[in-house]
């Protein structure tokens, strides 16, 4: 099994390629939770994700024959970029298989780092099947995204940085997809101090680990569905599972809505852009998915910031809806002068701001003498939303909340 010494050796290999990323104390999230929250900002890592660490450690340990034959891997995006850059810096040819619906920003970034990309399959697992076919037919070395001790050791250098920069740390919160990141971090942190708690976080739509731990063996999901594409794997790796069983204290899950709220908070309050997989750790902390004491020193690892712009727009809107900052409603008015004005008066008195309004007399779902009105509103929180809806209904408007 992976040991602390393996991670310490990896630190020397990855030092020239990866960055020692900041550990930033957050006044905002500390105040919101009561804990002492420090964010480990792997969003500032080269390629925008922690994956460069493990990829570099694996590729630099290849034999000369293996380097000459090239490497291949499968990835939803971040591992792809890490392997591409690490391979290019070592003069090794790389071919990356990515799911057909991988964010275009990640595909282009991978190509810009020097790799050839192949789009195949609905998710990581189908992409991995194709990558193994290429491994066999072309004689390349497969660089696994997580189920590889050299990759785990590289990712574990994050744990070394945490304990060096913050020796008083009590709890480290780590995302789990395939398990490479948490395996490395748990090994490094527990190797220094066995009393530090390691909490793993998965998305509800890709939560294979809890079931695997309960049954004592790796379980594979039929499918995954989450905005956190970086941890959207059907199962954890076998080597990773063994380490999680022995070195991870607790595994929790968060919903996509909770992840969206955390991402929106990070943008608005933390001025930090984080992808879904990176935001799940803060989501778990804000939602108190695990117990912690007042002033406990908690480090959520923000594992990456490579989010597609289209997805970012969707996630921000979801975050605004969940925090009561955006509301879309529909109501039916009598089609006569003054009806719309009465509706707008109530909204004005409630101090909501109108983004957009749609007035439709042609809907077949309403009477001939009626008109349907949809409004997009800027609101100030859940209490404001509830007060606005109550005022509208007290004024006689039958309101349907659309979003």
C-alpha positions in Angstrom: 0.0 0.0 0.0 1.1 3.6 -0.7 3.1 5.1 2.2 4.3 8.5 3.3 7.8 7.9 1.9 6.3 7.4 -1.6 4.6 10.8 -1.4 7.8 12.5 -0.1 9.8 11.1 -3.0 7.1 12.3 -5.4 7.4 15.8 -4.1 11.0 16.0 -5.5 9.8 14.8 -8.9 6.9 17.2 -9.3 8.6 20.3 -7.8 9.7 21.7 -11.2 6.3 21.2 -12.9 3.7 21.8 -10.2 3.1 24.8 -7.9 2.9 25.0 -4.2 -0.6 26.4 -4.1 -2.0 28.8 -1.5 -3.8 27.9 1.7 -6.1 30.8 2.3 -7.9 31.6 5.5 -11.5 32.6 4.8 -13.1 35.1 7.2 -16.4 34.7 5.3 -16.7 30.9 5.5 -15.3 30.8 9.0 -18.0 33.2 10.1 -20.7 31.2 8.3 -19.7 27.8 9.8 -18.2 28.7 13.2 -15.1 26.7 12.2 -11.7 28.1 11.2 -11.8 27.5 7.4 -8.7 27.5 5.3 -9.2 26.9 1.5 -6.5 24.8 -0.3 -6.5 26.6 -3.7 -5.6 24.0 -6.3 -7.5 26.2 -8.6 -4.3 28.1 -8.9 -2.3 25.0 -10.0 -0.9 24.7 -13.4 -3.6 23.5 -15.8 -6.1 24.7 -13.2 -6.2 21.4 -11.3 -4.3 19.1 -9.0 -4.0 16.5 -11.7 -0.6 17.8 -13.0 1.0 16.4 -9.8 0.1 12.8 -10.3 0.6 12.8 -14.0 4.1 14.3 -13.6 5.1 11.7 -11.0 3.9 8.8 -13.2 5.4 10.0 -16.4 8.8 10.9 -15.0 9.1 7.3 -13.6 8.6 5.6 -17.0 11.5 3.7 -18.5 13.1 5.1 -21.7 11.3 2.4 -23.7 8.0 3.4 -22.3 8.6 7.0 -22.9 9.5 6.3 -26.6 6.3 4.3 -27.1 4.1 7.2 -25.7 1.3 7.3 -23.2 -2.5 7.1 -23.4 -5.2 7.8 -20.8 -8.9 8.6 -20.4 -10.2 11.6 -18.6 -13.2 14.0 -18.3 -10.8 16.8 -18.6 -8.5 17.7 -15.7 -6.4 14.5 -15.8 -6.2 14.9 -19.6 -4.6 18.3 -19.3 -2.2 17.1 -16.6 -1.0 14.2 -18.7 -0.8 16.3 -21.8 1.4 18.9 -20.1 3.5 16.4 -18.2 4.1 14.3 -21.3 5.0 17.3 -23.4 7.5 18.6 -20.8 9.1 15.1 -20.8 9.2 14.8 -24.6 6.6 12.0 -24.6 3.8 11.6 -27.2 0.4 11.5 -25.6 -3.1 10.5 -26.7 -6.1 11.3 -24.6 -9.6 9.7 -24.8 -12.3 12.0 -23.5 -16.1 11.5 -23.2 -18.0 12.8 -26.2 -19.7 15.5 -24.1 -16.6 16.7 -22.3 -16.5 20.5 -21.9 -15.1 22.0 -25.1 -12.9 24.2 -23.0 -11.2 21.2 -21.5 -10.8 19.5 -24.9 -9.2 22.5 -26.4 -6.9 23.0 -23.4 -5.7 19.4 -23.6 -4.9 19.8 -27.3 -3.1 23.1 -26.5 -0.9 21.3 -24.0 0.3 19.0 -26.9 -1.9 15.9 -26.8 -3.9 14.2 -29.5 -7.6 13.9 -28.3 -10.1 11.2 -29.1 -13.7 11.8 -28.2 -15.5 8.5 -27.3 -18.4 7.4 -25.0 -20.9 8.9 -22.7 -18.7 9.1 -19.6 -15.3 8.4 -18.2 -15.8 4.6 -18.0 -16.6 4.3 -21.7 -13.7 6.6 -22.6 -11.4 4.4 -20.5 -12.5 1.3 -22.5 -11.4 2.9 -25.7 -8.2 4.1 -24.2 -7.3 0.6 -23.2 -7.9 -0.6 -26.7 -5.4 2.1 -27.9 -3.0 0.9 -25.2 -3.1 -2.6 -26.6 -3.0 -1.7 -30.3 -0.3 1.0 -30.1 1.8 -0.3 -27.3 1.4 2.9 -25.2 1.6 3.0 -21.4 -1.8 3.7 -19.8 -1.6 6.5 -17.2 -4.5 5.8 -15.0 -6.4 8.8 -13.6 -6.5 7.4 -10.0 -5.9 3.6 -9.6 -2.1 3.9 -9.7 0.3 4.4 -6.8 2.6 6.8 -8.6 -0.4 9.0 -9.5 -1.7 8.8 -5.9 1.7 9.7 -4.6 1.9 12.8 -6.8 -1.6 13.9 -5.7 -0.5 13.3 -2.1 2.0 16.2 -2.3 -1.1 18.4 -1.6 -1.3 16.8 1.8 2.4 17.5 2.5 1.8 21.2 1.7 -1.2 21.4 4.0 0.6 20.0 7.0 3.7 22.1 6.3 1.7 25.3 6.0 -0.9 24.6 8.7 0.4 22.2 11.3 -2.6 22.8 13.6 -5.1 21.4 11.0 -7.8 19.2 12.5 -9.8 18.1 9.4 -9.1 17.9 5.7 -12.1 17.7 3.3 -11.3 16.1 -0.1 -13.5 15.4 -3.2 -13.8 11.7 -4.3 -14.2 10.6 -7.8 -12.0 7.6 -8.5 -10.2 8.1 -5.3 -6.7 9.1 -6.3 -6.7 12.5 -4.7 -8.0 11.4 -1.3 -5.8 8.3 -1.3 -2.6 10.5 -1.7 -3.7 13.2 0.7 -4.9 10.8 3.4 -1.5 8.9 3.2 0.5 12.1 3.5 -1.6 13.7 6.2 -2.1 10.6 8.4 1.6 9.8 7.9 2.5 13.1 9.6 -0.4 13.1 12.2 -2.8 10.1 12.5 -5.2 12.3 14.6 -6.0 14.6 11.6 -9.5 13.7 10.3 -9.9 13.0 6.6 -13.5 13.5 5.2 -14.3 12.5 1.7 -17.1 14.1 -0.4 -18.9 12.7 -3.3 -21.8 14.0 -5.4 -25.2 12.3 -4.8 -25.3 11.5 -8.5 -22.0 9.7 -8.4 -21.8 8.2 -4.9 -20.2 4.8 -5.3 -18.0 4.9 -2.2 -20.6 4.8 0.5 -22.2 1.7 -0.9 -18.7 0.2 -1.4 -17.7 0.8 2.2 -21.0 -0.7 3.4 -20.5 -3.8 1.4 -16.8 -4.1 1.9 -16.0 -4.2 -1.8 -15.9 -1.9 -4.8 -19.3 -1.3 -6.2 -20.0 0.1 -9.7 -22.9 2.4 -10.5 -24.9 1.8 -13.6 -24.7 5.5 -14.5 -23.7 8.9 -13.0 -25.5 12.3 -13.2 -23.9 15.4 -11.6 -22.7 18.9 -12.5 -19.4 17.9 -10.9 -18.0 16.2 -14.0 -14.5 15.9 -12.5 -15.7 13.3 -10.0 -18.4 11.7 -12.2 -17.0 8.1 -12.1 -19.1 5.0 -11.7 -16.7 3.4 -9.2 -13.7 4.0 -7.1 -10.4 2.3 -7.9 -9.5 -0.9 -6.1 -6.1 0.4 -4.8 -7.9 3.7 -3.8 -10.7 1.8 -2.0 -8.2 -0.1 0.1 -6.7 3.2 1.3 -10.0 4.9 1.8 -11.1 1.9 4.0 -8.0 2.2 6.2 -7.2 6.0 6.2 -10.4 8.0 5.5 -12.5 8.7 8.5 -15.8 9.6 6.9 -17.4 9.9 3.4 -20.4 12.2 2.8 -22.4 13.3 -0.2 -23.8 16.6 -1.4 -26.5 17.5 -3.9 -25.9 19.4 -7.1 -28.0 22.3 -5.7 -25.7 22.4 -2.6 -22.7 22.4 -4.9 -24.1 25.2 -7.0 -24.7 27.3 -3.9 -21.1 26.8 -2.7 -19.8 27.7 -6.2 -21.8 30.9 -6.2 -20.5 31.8 -2.8 -17.0 31.2 -3.9 -17.4 33.5 -6.8 -19.3 36.2 -5.0 -17.6 36.2 -1.5 -14.3 34.4 -2.2 -13.6 35.9 -5.6 -12.5 32.4 -6.7 -13.7 30.4 -9.7 -14.1 26.7 -8.9 -15.5 23.8 -10.9 -18.2 21.6 -9.5 -15.8 18.9 -8.3 -13.8 21.5 -6.5 -16.8 23.1 -4.8 -18.2 19.9 -3.2 -15.9 20.1 -0.2 -17.0 23.6 0.7 -20.6 22.6 0.1 -20.2 19.7 2.6 -18.7 22.2 5.1 -21.3 24.8 4.7 -24.1 22.3 4.9 -22.5 20.6 7.9 -22.6 17.2 6.3 -20.0 16.2 8.9 -19.7 17.2 12.5 -17.2 19.8 13.6 -16.6 21.8 16.7 -16.5 25.6 17.0 -13.1 26.9 15.9 -12.1 23.5 14.5 -9.4 24.0 11.8 -11.0 22.7 8.6 -9.3 22.6 5.2 -11.6 22.1 2.2 -9.5 21.2 -0.8 -10.7 23.1 -3.9 -9.3 20.7 -6.4 -9.8 22.6 -9.7 -11.2 25.6 -11.5 -11.7 24.3 -15.0 -15.4 24.9 -15.5 -17.0 25.3 -18.9 -18.5 28.8 -19.4 -21.9 27.4 -20.4 -22.0 25.2 -17.3 -20.9 28.2 -15.2 -23.9 30.2 -16.3 -26.2 27.3 -15.4 -24.6 26.8 -12.0 -24.6 30.4 -11.1 -28.3 30.7 -11.9 -29.0 27.5 -9.8 -27.1 29.0 -7.0 -29.0 32.3 -7.2 -32.3 30.4 -7.1 -31.3 28.2 -4.2 -30.3 31.3 -2.1 -33.4 33.2 -3.0 -31.6 35.7 -5.2 -33.6 34.9 -8.4 -37.3 34.1 -8.8 -39.5 33.4 -11.9 -43.2 33.5 -11.4 -46.4 33.2 -13.5 -49.9 34.5 -12.9 -53.1 35.2 -14.9 -54.7 38.7 -15.0 -58.0 40.0 -16.3 -57.3 41.5 -19.7 -58.3 45.0 -18.9 -56.6 48.3 -18.3 -54.9 48.6 -14.9 -54.5 44.9 -14.1 -50.8 44.8 -14.9 -50.3 48.0 -13.0 -51.8 46.5 -9.8 -49.4 43.5 -10.1 -46.4 45.7 -10.6 -47.4 47.9 -7.6 -47.2 44.9 -5.3 -43.8 43.9 -6.7 -42.6 47.5 -6.3 -43.8 47.7 -2.7 -41.9 44.5 -1.9 -38.8 46.0 -3.4 -38.1 43.2 -5.9 -36.4 44.2 -9.2 -37.8 43.0 -12.5 -35.3 41.4 -14.9 -37.8 40.6 -17.6 -41.6 40.4 -18.2 -43.6 38.5 -20.7 -47.3 39.3 -21.4 -49.2 36.7 -23.4 -52.9 36.8 -24.4 -52.7 33.9 -26.8 -52.2 30.9 -24.4 -54.8 28.2 -24.9 -54.7 27.5 -21.1 -56.4 30.7 -20.1 -59.8 32.4 -20.7 -60.5 34.6 -23.7 -60.7 37.7 -21.5 -57.5 36.9 -19.6 -53.7 37.3 -20.1 -50.8 35.3 -18.8 -47.8 37.2 -17.3 -44.4 35.7 -16.5 -41.8 37.7 -14.5 -38.1 37.2 -13.8 -37.3 38.9 -10.5 -34.2 39.8 -8.6 -34.7 39.1 -4.9 -32.7 39.4 -1.7 -33.0 36.1 -0.1 -35.4 33.4 0.9 -37.3 35.5 3.4 -37.7 38.2 0.8 -39.1 35.6 -1.7 -41.5 34.3 0.9 -42.7 37.8 1.8 -43.2 38.8 -1.8 -45.2 35.6 -2.6 -47.4 36.2 0.5 -48.0 39.8 -0.6 -49.0 38.8 -4.1 -51.4 36.1 -2.8 -52.9 38.4 -0.2 -53.6 40.9 -3.1 -55.6 38.3 -4.9 -53.0 37.0 -7.4 -52.8 33.3 -8.0 -49.0 32.9 -8.4 -47.1 29.9 -9.7 -43.4 29.7 -9.0 -41.6 28.5 -12.1 -38.0 28.7 -10.8 
